[in-house]
Amino acid sequence: MTRSSLFALVVLLAAAAPGAGASSSFCLKGGLSHATILIDPDPPIEFDNTTRFGGGLGFSFGLSPQLTLDLDLLYMMKGAETEVSYVYGDYEIDAEVKTRLDYATVSPTLRITPMGERGIYFLGGVEIGYILRARARVEGSALGISVEQEEDIKEGLKDVDTSLRVGAGFQFPLGDEGRAFLIEGHYVHSLQDIAEDADAFTVSDDVPTEEYTAKNRALYIFAGIRL
């Protein structure tokens, strides 16, 4: 999926949604992205979680009193961290590698609200993310000398990552005008390999990287205002 086809999908979803009216609304949301990169099969080194940020706009279109189509347009930061040892010149360096992946995402999601527009609700859908920036930063030291190196790895990644997205939330009404404060939790898991070529994520110098697949996994915690 290219950038133009991703934009076309947004337009199509908006056009297919019910017309604006009493059952439509929008919200502002933002919060934390607790993410990692899953390598399969298990590699000699493992990626740890990293906590970053994300947020944006959400649009809602009522389908019935208990069913709503949500369309979130978000900027989400993902990635992972790991510790490695490598040779730099004549020295062996213990270093931390921080992988940073930034996506513009579109998330068509069905929201089930058993109690109507108040109280708890449940979410299920997909997240389609277009990669905006990808970089790997190495930070370490040897004999008191700091070593820092950053590499752009965007060319090694697929432009689009499609993920499963499920979650739940709770709304607190703010007055009698339909406004609400919301708290949401989302679990997001890639449905495909995010690497375009085998060298995007080097997991071991002794194991062929083409034997591995890489997928994003993240937990989002959002707070927001529905208007």
N, C-alpha and C positions, 0 to 999 in steps of 0.2 A: 504494500500500500504506500503510495507516494503522498507528499504533502498536499497536492491538489485533490487527490481522492479522499484524504482525511477531511479537508475543508468541505468537500461535496457531501460527505456523510453528515456533518453537522447541519448543513442546510436542509438535507433530506429529513433528518430527525425532527428539526424544528417545524418543517412544513407539514409533516405527517401528524404532529401532535394536535390535540384539540385546540380550537380557536381560543384566543385570549378571552377571559371573562372572570366570573367570580371564582372559578376553580383553578385559576392560574396564579403563580406567584414566583418570586425569585428570592435568593438569599446570598449573603456573603459568608464565606466560611474559610477557616484557616487553622493550622495547627502543626502537629509533629508527624514526621514520617520515620518510623523505626524499621529500617530496611537491611537487607543483606542480599548476596548473590549465591544461589545454590548451584554447586557444581556436581554433576552426576556422570559417572560413578564417583564415590567419595575420593577426593584427591589427597595427596600426601600432606597438603596444607589446607586449612579451612578458613573461609571468610567469616569474620565476626559481624555482628550487627553494628550499624551506625545510625545515629539519630540526627535527622535533618528537618527541613521545613517544607511547607507547601500550602497552597490555598488558591482561592479564586471565586468564581461565580457559580451559582446553581439556579436552574430554572425548573419549575414544577408545573405539570399539566394534569389536572384531575381527570381520572377515567371513571371513577365511581367514588362513593363516600369512603370506601376503605382501600382504594387502589389508586396510586399516583405514578406517573412517569416523571422521573427526575433526570435532568440532563446537566451534569457538572462539567464545567470548563475550568481546568485547574493547571497550575504550574507545580509539578511535584519533583522533589529532590530525592533521589534514591542512591544506591551504591553499597559499599561494604568496606571493611577494614581487615587487615591481616598483618602478621609479623613474619618477616623472612630474614634469612641470612644470605649474603651474597658477597662476591669479591669485587672490590673497587680499587683498581691499581694493585698495590702490594698488600692490601689490607682486607680482612674479612669483617664485614659490617653487619650488625644486627639493626634492622630497619623496620619501620612501620610503613605499610603501603595503604594509602587511602584512595579508594576508587569512588569517583563522584559522577553520577549519571543524572542529568536533568532532563525532564520530559514535559512537553505540553500535552495534556491528556483530555480526552473526551470520554465521558462515562454515562451512557444510557442505562438507567437503573430503575427497576420497579420497586416502589415503596408500599408495603402493606401496613396499614394503620388500623389495627383492631379497635382502637378507641376513638376513631375519627382523627381529627387534626390535633388532638391533645394526647399526651402520654407517650408510651413506648411505640416504636415502629421497627419494621424489619426490612432489609435491603438485599437485592440480588440483581446482578447484571454483569456487564463487562467494562473494562477500562482499555481504551485504545490510546497509546502514548507515542508521540513523535519525538525522537531524540533531538534535543537542542544542543547539548554540550556533554562531552564525556572526556574525563581526564583521570590519569593515575598519578598520584604524588607520592614520592618516596622520601621519607625523612629518617635520617640515622646519623651516627657519629662513630668515629674510630680515632683513638689516641687523642681525644679532645678536639678533633676537627669535625665540624658538622657538615653533613652532606645532604643536600636537597636537590631533587630532580623531579620535574613534572613533564608528563608526556600526554599529548592529545591522542586518545584512542577511539575517537568517533568513527573513523573510517573502518575500524574493525567490528563495528556493531551494525545491526540491522536498523533501518530508519524507523520502523514501527514495531512496537511490542504490544501484543494483545494479551490481556490478562482477565482472569476470573475475579469478580469483586463481590463480596458478600459482607453484610454487617448489620448493625442495629443502632438505634438512636433513641433519644428522648427529647420531647418538646415541652417547654414551659411557656404558657401563654403570657403575652405582655399586653395587658389591656384588652379591650373589646373590639379592636380593629383588625384582628387576624394576624397580628405580629406575634412572633414567638422566638424565644432563645432556644437553641438546639445544641446537643452534644451527640457526636456520632463516633462510632468505631468501625473501621473497614479492614477486612483482610483481603489482600491483593496478591495473586500468584500468577506468574507468566504461564501462558499456554504453549509457548514455543521457545526455541533456542534464541537468545538475544544476540549471539555472536554471529557476525557475517563471515569471519574467517577463523582459522584455528588458533591464531596468535593473539586474539583479542585479550584473552586471559591466560597467562602462562602459569600453570599450576605446578610444574616440576620440569627441570632440565632433563630428567631421565625418562619421562613418560611422554609419548607423542600427544600433543594437545588436541589433535583431531579426534581423539577417543572420548573427549569430554563435551558435555553440553552445559550451558549456563542459563539460568533463569532468575528473574527478579522475584523477590518476595518481600512484602512490606505490610506493616500494620499502621494505619492512619488513625490518629486521634484528632478530631475536629471540634471546634466550637464555632457557633455562628449565629446570625440573626436572619430569620425568615420574615420577609416583608410582603 
